[in-house]
């Protein structure tokens, strides 16, 4: 992609164009993953952090200031996410659901935070059942069965990159549904 095409792609992604969002992720994936991998030295952690970074980027595109380079903005988000990762790790938080609590969303409480109580869990399950089958599968595999991205990719016969994008989209849709229903929470 040419540098002069980036602002138009960012605008489309900001307007919730899923193809543009996927293009943006694909275009910067290697840069972000390499940056994260260099800091954490573990492929699984780097994968998880990179997914979290892109989730944050897509949720905060409205905050991007075009007077700064987009790549610099992305890598700043990546750096802050890495810092959060190390802080949490240094506290000894090895809870397998800890990464769920990290993925905050601007629209509502994160879906993961709401899984704390059984009552909330049942409400979330009912909301998840309103989603299309693809999104239900991804949410179930990732957050209820706690499968890795690689395991999900294999089970759904998708590439790892496509699986990551599906997880981010499914979480975003779930967060929007939860926001719409948040008066019950």
C-alpha positions as CSV (number, residue, x, y, z in Angstrom):
1,X,0.0,0.0,0.0
2,X,1.2,3.5,-0.8
3,X,1.7,5.9,2.1
4,X,-0.8,8.4,0.5
5,X,-3.6,5.7,0.6
6,X,-3.3,5.2,4.4
7,X,-5.4,8.2,5.5
8,X,-8.3,7.0,3.3
9,X,-8.0,3.4,4.7
10,X,-7.9,4.8,8.3
11,X,-11.1,6.8,7.6
12,X,-12.9,3.8,6.2
13,X,-11.8,1.7,9.2
14,X,-12.9,4.5,11.6
15,X,-16.3,4.3,9.9
16,X,-16.5,0.6,10.8
17,X,-15.8,-0.7,7.3
18,X,-14.7,-4.3,8.1
19,X,-12.7,-4.8,5.0
20,X,-10.7,-1.6,5.7
21,X,-10.2,-2.7,9.3
22,X,-8.9,-6.1,8.1
23,X,-6.6,-4.4,5.6
24,X,-5.3,-2.1,8.3
25,X,-4.6,-5.0,10.6
26,X,-2.9,-7.0,7.9
27,X,-0.8,-4.0,6.8
28,X,0.6,-3.4,10.3
29,X,0.4,-6.9,11.8
30,X,4.1,-7.8,11.2
31,X,5.3,-4.5,12.5
32,X,3.3,-4.8,15.7
33,X,4.0,-8.5,16.3
34,X,7.7,-8.0,15.7
35,X,7.8,-5.1,18.1
36,X,5.9,-7.0,20.8
37,X,7.9,-10.2,20.2
38,X,11.1,-8.3,20.7
39,X,9.9,-7.1,24.1
40,X,8.3,-10.3,25.5
41,X,10.3,-13.1,23.8
42,X,7.5,-15.5,23.8
43,X,5.4,-16.2,20.7
44,X,2.2,-17.1,22.5
45,X,2.4,-14.0,24.7
46,X,3.3,-11.8,21.7
47,X,0.3,-13.2,19.8
48,X,-2.1,-12.5,22.6
49,X,-0.7,-9.0,23.2
50,X,-0.8,-8.2,19.4
51,X,-4.5,-9.2,19.3
52,X,-5.2,-7.0,22.3
53,X,-3.3,-4.1,20.6
54,X,-5.4,-4.3,17.4
55,X,-8.6,-4.6,19.4
56,X,-7.6,-1.3,21.2
57,X,-6.6,0.3,17.9
58,X,-10.0,-0.5,16.3
59,X,-11.9,0.7,19.3
60,X,-9.9,4.0,19.6
61,X,-9.5,5.0,16.0
62,X,-11.6,8.1,16.7
63,X,-8.9,9.3,19.0
64,X,-6.1,9.1,16.4
65,X,-4.7,12.5,15.5
66,X,-3.6,12.6,11.8
67,X,-0.9,15.1,12.6
68,X,1.1,12.2,14.0
69,X,2.3,9.1,12.1
70,X,-0.2,6.3,12.3
71,X,2.6,3.7,12.9
72,X,4.0,5.7,15.8
73,X,0.5,5.8,17.3
74,X,0.0,2.1,16.9
75,X,3.4,1.3,18.4
76,X,2.7,3.6,21.4
77,X,-0.5,1.6,22.1
78,X,1.6,-1.6,21.7
79,X,4.2,-0.3,24.2
80,X,1.5,0.6,26.7
81,X,-0.1,-2.8,26.3
82,X,3.3,-4.5,26.9
83,X,3.8,-2.4,30.0
84,X,0.4,-3.6,31.3
85,X,1.3,-7.2,30.5
86,X,4.6,-7.0,32.5
87,X,2.9,-5.2,35.4
88,X,0.2,-7.9,35.6
89,X,2.8,-10.7,35.3
90,X,5.0,-9.2,38.0
91,X,2.0,-9.2,40.4
92,X,1.9,-13.0,39.9
93,X,-1.4,-12.9,38.2
94,X,-1.3,-16.2,36.4
95,X,-5.1,-16.6,36.3
96,X,-6.0,-18.2,32.9
97,X,-8.8,-15.7,32.5
98,X,-6.6,-12.7,33.3
99,X,-6.2,-11.8,29.6
100,X,-10.0,-11.6,29.4
101,X,-10.0,-8.8,32.0
102,X,-7.4,-6.8,30.0
103,X,-9.5,-6.3,26.9
104,X,-11.5,-3.2,27.8
105,X,-14.0,-1.8,25.5
106,X,-15.2,1.8,25.1
107,X,-18.8,0.6,24.5
108,X,-19.5,-1.1,27.8
109,X,-17.9,-3.1,30.5
110,X,-15.8,-5.7,28.7
111,X,-17.5,-9.0,28.0
112,X,-14.9,-10.7,30.1
113,X,-15.5,-8.5,33.2
114,X,-19.2,-9.5,33.1
115,X,-18.3,-13.2,33.3
116,X,-17.5,-12.8,37.0
117,X,-20.8,-13.9,38.4
118,X,-22.9,-16.8,37.3
119,X,-26.0,-14.6,37.0
120,X,-24.1,-12.3,34.7
121,X,-22.7,-15.3,32.9
122,X,-26.3,-16.5,32.1
123,X,-27.2,-13.1,30.8
124,X,-24.2,-13.0,28.6
125,X,-24.9,-16.5,27.2
126,X,-28.4,-15.3,26.3
127,X,-27.0,-12.3,24.5
128,X,-24.3,-14.5,22.7
129,X,-27.2,-16.7,21.5
130,X,-28.5,-13.7,19.5
131,X,-25.2,-13.5,17.6
132,X,-24.6,-15.2,14.3
133,X,-23.2,-18.8,14.4
134,X,-19.6,-17.7,13.4
135,X,-19.4,-15.2,16.2
136,X,-20.9,-17.6,18.7
137,X,-18.4,-20.3,17.8
138,X,-15.4,-17.9,18.2
139,X,-16.7,-16.6,21.6
140,X,-17.4,-20.1,22.9
141,X,-14.0,-21.5,21.8
142,X,-12.0,-18.6,23.1
143,X,-13.7,-17.5,26.3
144,X,-15.6,-20.5,27.5
145,X,-13.4,-23.4,26.3
146,X,-10.3,-21.2,26.7
147,X,-8.7,-22.5,23.6
148,X,-5.6,-20.8,22.1
149,X,-5.9,-18.8,18.9
150,X,-4.0,-21.6,17.1
151,X,-6.4,-24.3,18.4
152,X,-9.4,-22.2,17.3
153,X,-7.8,-21.7,13.8
154,X,-7.3,-25.4,13.4
155,X,-10.8,-26.3,14.7
156,X,-12.5,-23.7,12.4
157,X,-10.2,-24.4,9.5
158,X,-9.0,-20.8,9.3
159,X,-5.7,-19.1,9.1
160,X,-4.3,-17.8,12.4
161,X,-4.6,-14.2,11.2
162,X,-8.2,-14.6,10.1
163,X,-9.0,-16.2,13.5
164,X,-7.5,-13.2,15.3
165,X,-9.6,-10.8,13.3
166,X,-12.8,-12.9,13.9
167,X,-12.1,-12.9,17.7
168,X,-11.7,-9.1,17.7
169,X,-14.9,-8.6,15.7
170,X,-16.9,-11.1,17.8
171,X,-15.8,-9.3,21.0
172,X,-16.7,-5.9,19.5
173,X,-20.1,-7.1,18.5
174,X,-20.7,-8.7,21.9
175,X,-19.6,-5.5,23.6
176,X,-22.1,-3.5,21.5
177,X,-24.9,-6.0,22.4
178,X,-23.9,-5.8,26.1
179,X,-24.0,-2.0,25.9
180,X,-27.5,-2.1,24.4
181,X,-28.5,-4.4,27.3
182,X,-26.4,-2.7,30.0
183,X,-29.5,-1.3,31.8
184,X,-30.0,-4.9,33.0
185,X,-26.6,-5.0,34.5
